[in-house]
Structures are given as structure tokens and as C-alpha cells.
Amino acid sequence: MPAAAHPQTREFRAFLTNLEYARKMVVAGRSLAAFQSPVIDIGDFYRAAWVQAVSAIDHWFHEELYRRVAELAAEDSPCMPYQLTKFELPLVKVEEVRRGTTTLADAVSEHIKAKWGNAALQNPRKISEALKLVTEEDIWAKAAVQLNHWNHERTSFNAQSLKQQYISITDRRNRIAHDADLLDGDLKRRREISDADVTDAIDWIERIALAIATVLG
């Protein structure tokens, strides 16, 4: 990991806690690997850790979105992101604000949660769409620059290559969650997975989240 301070927000601390659950699953798998039990597939610990890690960053994106939208709406600043200024409220919410039974900030925040609450933020395009409500920055391009800086310019990530790195992790998660991680066309054999594979994925998820958090400020 880069020598960068983790944000001290409640949302990022919760993300790190959720990521730690994934790391503990990897440790549990390593601990049981020596027993070579025919009953236990150690790979399942690693698959569960992979799914948990992707869930952790998905959850963080949602919570970060809600917090920042609430803060921006409460400020009612003319400098708020364009997409947030164009965000449409249902008439029932507009009426609640007019009657004074809710604040504009609360109405906007509640409707954002209603719209995005069930949306999976595991695709870079969807993540960009959601975060356009809270920033004008090109988060993937800026996050790539941030990672290169932390790596002392020994890497040359750009928006596209960083998105592809993220997609490769979430695609494997989807294969695990939706296809039991089976090899294509096979109903019995699953893809190989190791503790090193999942540890690398978890580390990448942490790096990406930290870079994006740094870009968001």
C-alpha cells in the first residue's frame, strides 16, 4: 500500500473493517490448508473473501455518495456539481419541502438513496455516473495519476487501465457469485484460486478506494 493516510471518515473506517473481514477469511483458509480435508474446499474461503472485498468497496461507494450529497445539499452552494443541480425530485418530496415537513437536504438525500440504494456499484461507468453527483473530477483518470504518484512514477496507469483492473476483480466476483466459479461449459470443475490471488485482489480494492477517496478530497 502507498504511504498515504487513510481518510478518518466513518464511511472509510467501515470500509476498512469490511475489508479486514475478507483478509481474515484468507487467513482462515491458509490455516486449514495444511489439513487437506476432503470435506473442505479451501478455495471456498478465498472465494468468499473475494466476494466480501468487492461488497466492501461497493458499500463504501454508496455510503460516500450519500454523505457527500447530504453535505452539498445542506450547503446549497452555487458551486455544487452540475449533475446535482439538475437532480430531479418527485413532486411529493417537493411538496414536503414546501410545507416544511422536511428540509431540501433531507429530501435530496432520501431520494438519492431510493434511486441508488439497489444499484450495484461494481462497474466503472456506474460508479462514475453516481459520483458525478458529488464531483466534477474525472475520478478514474485522477485516481490513476494518484496511484502512479504513490508508486514514484514506476507505473503508468491511466483511466482505462485502472478501470480494467477494477473490472477484472469485479468480473471474477460475479463468476463466483452467479456461476459458482465454474469453468466455462463445465458443471463440476471450478477455476483455480489461491490465497495470493485473493490477497492481490483485496490489496487492489484498498488501493483503488484510497486513490478515489483522495481525489474526492
Secondary structure, 3 states (H helix, E strand, C coil): CCCCCCCCCHHHHHHHHHHHHHHHHHHHHHHHHCCCCCCCCHHHHHHHHHHHHHHHHHHHHHHHHHHHHHHHHHHCCCCCCHHHHCCCCCHHHHHHHHHCCCCHHHHHHHHHHHHHCCCCCCCHHHHHHHHCCCCCCCHHHHHHHHHHHHCCCCCCCCHHHHHHHHHHHHHHHHHHHHHCCECCCCCCCECCCCHHHHHHHHHHHHHHHHHHHHHHC
